[in-house]
Amino acid sequence: MSKTINLILATFFYAIICALILRSPDRGAKPVPRELYEGLISGTHQGYTDPGNKFSAFKKYFISNTPVTFLMDTPFTPYAPGIEHYYTAQSYFVPMILNPEPDEKIALIYCSNHTIADLRLQQTGYRLAAVEGDGKGIGVKVR
Amino acid sequence: MILAAPVGLGTCSTALFWAYCAASSQGKWLSVIFIYLLGAYALFRLITAMSKTQQKPIFARMEPAALKALLNTRNFFHVSISAAALIVLGFVLYHFIRYFISTSCLEIYGGWDARFIWNLKAKFFFRSPAEWTGMFRNELAFSHPDYPLLLPGAVAWGWNWAGKEILIWPALIAFIFMICTGLFILWHLLASTNPWSAFLACSYFWVAGAYRFWGPTQYADIPLCFFITASGGMLLAAVRARENPLFLLSGLLAGMAAWTKNEGLFFLAWIVLIFFAALAVNAVSRPDKKKAAIFFTAGLSIPLLNILCLKTFYAKGGDYLGSGRTAAEYFSLTFKSADKTKAILEGFQTYMTKINDWNGLWVLFFAALLIAGFAGWKILLNKHGWILAAAVILTNFGYFLVLHTTPHEIHWQMETALTRLLLHSGGLALIFVFEVFSSFWPETELRP
């Protein structure tokens, strides 16, 4: 190709690149409370709450790291609505294993309300041993 | 320097993995001590090398020559456009860092995969070294026990060192990989094109919507993108400069890509193929080819050993490898489903042309490919640019084939994964685009 065509092609390319850089959607910085910055830098984590903290009330029931069943509104499927509770709980209780199948002697019950919890306890063969809120508690395997 | 932090993180992860394999409950301190010793040795080597002033630099031919030439030139026009591009880069970098910090602060626990796959595994390493193999149990199938462990290992190593699960560390790792990928693109283009191309390409990378979105999520896709970009770029640099240590680095980086994500294993296979093709077409002597092959294989062998150990002893099952499906089933799934093939092709077209994600990167890549095929053969053949194009095309072709065999519904699979898969080879595509188009700019004293 002639030098002129080459120059036009290259100039056209750089112009397009500049236009594309300038047109980029504005994903600007969002305002962040100063407390969060400081909490992160200092390592105190002030202002942050671990999503798994909602399960902290159950911690006292688990002395060893023996696997525990995690009982939800419905039997486990990997992408069911509300499955995030199970994954969050597992992340919180590591290295203790939370089994989504009703195979373990102890169950952590995390249902939407007590009616569903009662039904799930019946279906899976557990009895309620401790209550930690509406539809939440600890179950013990009976069959 | 650009490779130091990512390769260092990969090394920490490797040390941690082997320390836990060898002495699970003692693995924590063992891996920290090993890295301290390795660091001390590297520092000693660096100091002794610096004291030998007459020594020839190892990567002399891969220095950012365009930058050096720019400092010495008297061409006002070239200095002006380079300065303008540098200002754009500075502006983009400033806003990128602000964006990254604010997003990370507000979403410090990361995205779904970060919370429930990568950092979950890191917690097993950190909280109970004696029970770290718990992460491979069947009950945790949702966290994919067969996934490689570079990222969890790097996160856990930092936590072990600090003695607590510091929240900033996984975000810092994500930041390091995003910055280093951009800087690698900058360095590579400074060594092979002109300064303004390098500055604009780096800016382009940091403003591309897909990279900005996935960067702070702490997913393993950006680290994989770094290792793929660096391995491919390093292979090209090695072939151009004929420096054996660069082959070693390319192999090491390809191995680390495989130690980051299963997709990296595919890349490893492709880059080995490209490496041998590059040796075959290159006019070098047989002993030199042999030497290059030894260096390349040595580089990738250590990370590959990690994967072999992981897949042989700890995580034997997986969605693909070890899933129990036969080769005949895979063949049938891949080649006998026209509807699926059509859906995947449409998916690639849809996701590659999303302007807010890619800023037109893939359109430019195919345009560069077309133009290079017609008029830019010099860059493709004489300057070995085909290595980049082949790495990008083969990587995505591999994903195209694998998508046929997914156990999930194809549209859902593409919706959740295709943009992230495209991230992996985007860095190499960007380098290729700039190498091709900048070659049409009239020869200047700034081009190496």
Interface residues (C-beta under 8 A of the other chain):
Chain A: M1 K3 N6 L7 L9 A10 F13 Y14 I16 I17 C18 L20 I21 R23 S24 P25 R27 G28 A29 K30 P31 V32 L36 Y37 L40 I41 G43 H45 Y48 D50 P51 N65 P67 P78 Y87 T88 Q90 S91 V94 P95 I97 L98 N99 P100 E101
Chain B: V88 V92 H95 R98 Y99 I101 S102 T103 C105 L106 I108 Y109 R115 F116 N119 L120 K123 F124 R127 S128 E131 W132 G134 R137 E139 L140 A141 F142 S143 A162 K164 I166 L167 I168 A171 W196 L200 S203 Y204 V207 A208 G209 R212 F213 N356 N359 G360 L364 I371 A375 F437 S438 F440 W441 P442
